[in-house]
Amino acid sequence: MPGTYDAIIIGGGHNGLVTACYLAKAKWKVLVLERRYLVGGACVTEETFPGFKVSTAAYVNSLFRPEIIRDLRLADYGFAVLERNPSSFSPFLDGRHLFLGADQAMNVREISKFSAKDAEAYPKYETMLERIAAVMEPTITQVPANVLRPGLRGLWKIFKLARSMQKLGPGMGEAIEVLTGAARPLLDRWFESEELKATLATDAIIGAFAAPSMPGTAYVLFHHVMGETNGKRGVWSYVKGGMGGLSQALAGAAKDLGVEIRCNAEVAKIIVKDGAAAGVVLATGEEFLAPKVASNVDARLTFTQFMDPRILPPDFAEAIGRISYDSASLKINVALSELPSFSALPGSQPGPQHHGTVHLCPDQDYIERGFDDAKYGMPSREPILECTLPSAVDPSVAPPGKHLMSMFIQYAPYKLKEGNWDDIKDKFADTCFDILNRYAPNFKQSVIARQIVTPLDLERVFNLTGGNIFQGAMTLNQLFMFRPVPGFADYRTPIKGLFLCGSAAHPGGGVMGAAGWNAAREMMRRW
Ligand SMILES: Cc1cc2nc3c(=O)[nH]c(=O)nc-3n(C[C@H](O)[C@H](O)[C@H](O)COP(=O)(O)OP(=O)(O)OC[C@H]3O[C@@H](n4cnc5c(N)ncnc54)[C@H](O)[C@@H]3O)c2cc1C
């Protein structure tokens, strides 16, 4: 007899685990089925190199909802964050450097090294983003209105959002630009120093297949200031022991709440009977039954691989087919014998230059040129590097005296005009290493081992369509009421009892837990 549950969650990503916990808290009998050998999806720690705790994919936290940390008592399950202060370090080849962080006086001091005018503007720019965040942040944990059939509830939600936008007064125009426009004109208007603008612009392209001059990138920039660490807005942290510390804490809470978690359990099919979900079938043929199924997997796979799309309403199936999974992100995890000593601020003992994200990007034109290559299907000849050294803040992730580096790199287009990522990945990684060595000449000699995670690996290992790190591009036509597709942003699908509970749904990518939490509430709501 197949096992029978109240709900089955396909995928044990952090969002799937959050959904499972909230359902189990309401006394539902829940089963989580995870394809890999461990839960966490893109939020995992793995011992890729002996003795090193590598955050294989996601590497910094700020977006994860504090309400969930409290509700599920995640600290009791080992979840802890370590603040990064300063939060960023940008070395330049002329020997100068720029620190940014939560300390506004330091920011002003640092920026004034490049431009007195920008130093004065920066706190005002942050206030502008914070005012927009104050309006937008509550929407993260709200279920967006159904734009196709809003009904009274949907109209009320749209009205409430419009009312809160009104609070921005004359700032509304700029808010709309932040939500829909390009990062570059915004940054060019606010600031004159290319060093500052390049540092900020790198946040506008994370996970995006776009240059900062392209519409939609200002939102990516903004998305990255919506989180907090210990109540401090916009501050990013390391999860103690690597990002998997969060997923393992969620799994611990889930087990204590009675959730059954099975790893190495790849779902092949969702059982649909009379238009309603009835359970799932594993690749091994094993069946599990439940009247409610939530998919933590992206929408394309959920609706084309787990079922015959011909059973779906044609308009919905077409909309799923239109979702963009364009991507150009690649990650290299590196085990080091010592920390990089930057010419702009030498020292291989842990110092402030190693605490935050190290931005290697001289100016915005550099990013534009990098994207020019990518749009023609080539990896950037001069890629943009964002490096983090978690062991400088959390020594537990590396053996004594050793260090760990994560390099998040753009642009590495999934769709190559020529060749295959398996063949070119080492050459591309060498280019990235050469670039870092220009800034920190001891870097290459300190490399013990490296793991290159190409867009193709992101697809193969994490089942992320097109290697898109957010389970679908974060462009306005795929956000809020339009995520995953218009008319289905309320976590429901045309299949009764089938829900989406991962970053394919609102509010999208990032280690937030919000999609999983919102989906659980909708699953428990009576029709
Ligand atoms: C390289 C990289 C770097 C990133 N950096 C950051 C960062 O620093 N900070 C941040 O906030 N966000 C970051 N992100 C984004 C963030 O990690 C993701 O948006 C988030 O982890 C998604 O969580 P999820 O639970 O929605 O989905 P996922 O993590 O994608 O989880 C889906 C789960 O479903 C499982 N699955 C897939 N198919 C099946 C199947 N057939 N049967 C059973 N299980 C299946 C997968 O194995 C996976 O465990 C990064 C992402 C990547 C890839």
The ligand as an SDF file (V2000), in Angstrom:
LIG
                    3D

 53 58  0  0  0  0  0  0  0  0999 V2000
   25.0090   29.7920   -7.0630 C   0  0  0  0  0  0  0  0  0  0  0  0
   23.9130   30.4470   -6.2580 C   0  0  0  0  0  0  0  0  0  0  0  0
   24.2200   31.4720   -5.3730 C   0  0  0  0  0  0  0  0  0  0  0  0
   23.2150   32.0850   -4.6400 C   0  0  0  0  0  0  0  0  0  0  0  0
   23.5460   33.0070   -3.6720 N   0  0  0  0  0  0  0  0  0  0  0  0
   22.5960   33.4520   -2.8330 C   0  0  0  0  0  0  0  0  0  0  0  0
   22.9510   34.1620   -1.6620 C   0  0  0  0  0  0  0  0  0  0  0  0
   24.1230   34.3410   -1.3560 O   0  0  0  0  0  0  0  0  0  0  0  0
   21.9490   34.5920   -0.8530 N   0  0  0  0  0  0  0  0  0  0  0  0
   20.6330   34.3710   -1.1390 C   0  0  0  0  0  0  0  0  0  0  0  0
   19.7520   34.8070   -0.3820 O   0  0  0  0  0  0  0  0  0  0  0  0
   20.2620   33.6520   -2.2340 N   0  0  0  0  0  0  0  0  0  0  0  0
   21.2210   33.1730   -3.0540 C   0  0  0  0  0  0  0  0  0  0  0  0
   20.8790   32.3770   -4.1210 N   0  0  0  0  0  0  0  0  0  0  0  0
   19.4620   32.1170   -4.3810 C   0  0  0  0  0  0  0  0  0  0  0  0
   18.9000   31.1420   -3.3690 C   0  0  0  0  0  0  0  0  0  0  0  0
   19.8640   30.2010   -2.9990 O   0  0  0  0  0  0  0  0  0  0  0  0
   17.6910   30.4230   -3.9170 C   0  0  0  0  0  0  0  0  0  0  0  0
   16.7790   31.3740   -4.4490 O   0  0  0  0  0  0  0  0  0  0  0  0
   16.9840   29.6210   -2.8410 C   0  0  0  0  0  0  0  0  0  0  0  0
   17.8930   28.8030   -2.1370 O   0  0  0  0  0  0  0  0  0  0  0  0
   15.8720   28.8000   -3.4550 C   0  0  0  0  0  0  0  0  0  0  0  0
   15.2620   28.0220   -2.4670 O   0  0  0  0  0  0  0  0  0  0  0  0
   14.0020   27.1140   -2.7970 P   0  0  0  0  0  0  0  0  0  0  0  0
   13.7280   26.3130   -1.5930 O   0  0  0  0  0  0  0  0  0  0  0  0
   12.9090   27.9670   -3.3180 O   0  0  0  0  0  0  0  0  0  0  0  0
   14.4440   26.2140   -4.0210 O   0  0  0  0  0  0  0  0  0  0  0  0
   15.6870   25.2300   -4.2260 P   0  0  0  0  0  0  0  0  0  0  0  0
   16.7870   25.5850   -3.3260 O   0  0  0  0  0  0  0  0  0  0  0  0
   15.9310   25.2420   -5.6980 O   0  0  0  0  0  0  0  0  0  0  0  0
   15.1090   23.8290   -3.7640 O   0  0  0  0  0  0  0  0  0  0  0  0
   14.4140   22.9570   -4.6110 C   0  0  0  0  0  0  0  0  0  0  0  0
   14.6650   21.5620   -4.1060 C   0  0  0  0  0  0  0  0  0  0  0  0
   13.9420   20.6370   -4.9030 O   0  0  0  0  0  0  0  0  0  0  0  0
   14.7780   19.5030   -5.1150 C   0  0  0  0  0  0  0  0  0  0  0  0
   14.2930   18.8150   -6.3090 N   0  0  0  0  0  0  0  0  0  0  0  0
   14.4260   19.1930   -7.5990 C   0  0  0  0  0  0  0  0  0  0  0  0
   13.8370   18.2930   -8.4010 N   0  0  0  0  0  0  0  0  0  0  0  0
   13.3310   17.3210   -7.6110 C   0  0  0  0  0  0  0  0  0  0  0  0
   12.6190   16.1150   -7.8620 C   0  0  0  0  0  0  0  0  0  0  0  0
   12.3260   15.7200   -9.0960 N   0  0  0  0  0  0  0  0  0  0  0  0
   12.2530   15.3450   -6.8040 N   0  0  0  0  0  0  0  0  0  0  0  0
   12.5540   15.7320   -5.5260 C   0  0  0  0  0  0  0  0  0  0  0  0
   13.2340   16.8600   -5.2550 N   0  0  0  0  0  0  0  0  0  0  0  0
   13.6050   17.6500   -6.2770 C   0  0  0  0  0  0  0  0  0  0  0  0
   16.1430   20.1130   -5.2890 C   0  0  0  0  0  0  0  0  0  0  0  0
   17.1650   19.1430   -5.1250 O   0  0  0  0  0  0  0  0  0  0  0  0
   16.1270   21.1500   -4.1850 C   0  0  0  0  0  0  0  0  0  0  0  0
   16.5310   20.6260   -2.9500 O   0  0  0  0  0  0  0  0  0  0  0  0
   21.8680   31.7080   -4.8340 C   0  0  0  0  0  0  0  0  0  0  0  0
   21.5550   30.6610   -5.7020 C   0  0  0  0  0  0  0  0  0  0  0  0
   22.5690   30.0180   -6.4000 C   0  0  0  0  0  0  0  0  0  0  0  0
   22.2150   28.8700   -7.2860 C   0  0  0  0  0  0  0  0  0  0  0  0
  1  2  1  0
  2  3  1  0
  2 52  2  0
  3  4  2  0
  4  5  1  0
  4 50  1  0
  5  6  2  0
  6  7  1  0
  6 13  1  0
  7  8  2  0
  7  9  1  0
  9 10  1  0
 10 11  2  0
 10 12  1  0
 12 13  2  0
 13 14  1  0
 14 15  1  0
 14 50  1  0
 15 16  1  0
 16 17  1  0
 16 18  1  0
 18 19  1  0
 18 20  1  0
 20 21  1  0
 20 22  1  0
 22 23  1  0
 23 24  1  0
 24 25  2  0
 24 26  1  0
 24 27  1  0
 27 28  1  0
 28 29  2  0
 28 30  1  0
 28 31  1  0
 31 32  1  0
 32 33  1  0
 33 34  1  0
 33 48  1  0
 34 35  1  0
 35 36  1  0
 35 46  1  0
 36 37  1  0
 36 45  1  0
 37 38  2  0
 38 39  1  0
 39 40  1  0
 39 45  2  0
 40 41  1  0
 40 42  2  0
 42 43  1  0
 43 44  2  0
 44 45  1  0
 46 47  1  0
 46 48  1  0
 48 49  1  0
 50 51  2  0
 51 52  1  0
 52 53  1  0
M  END
$$$$
